[in-house]
Amino acid sequence: MACHTVFSNDGDCLFCGTRSISNSQIMELLQYILVAVVVLVALVWLFRKSLFPSKKTSGCGDGNCGCH
């Protein structure tokens, strides 16, 4: 649906003028961005876990830790 004025009350158009963007296109773009961010965070977390594993700390609470 085309927008005719800059301040159109048309629910299908966010920006009106020579290049109009519909709300469904914006939602689709936001979904792609959200998926990319989630995948990027997951990959960073996996690489961090595999490249820099957490160090196991041994306390002296077990009785046989070699502290004495």
PyMOL commands that set and color helices and strands:
alter all, ss='L'
color gray80, all
select helices_A, chain A and resi 23-51
alter helices_A, ss='H'
color red, helices_A
select strands_A, chain A and resi 13-15+21-22
alter strands_A, ss='S'
color yellow, strands_A
deselect
rebuild
show_as cartoon
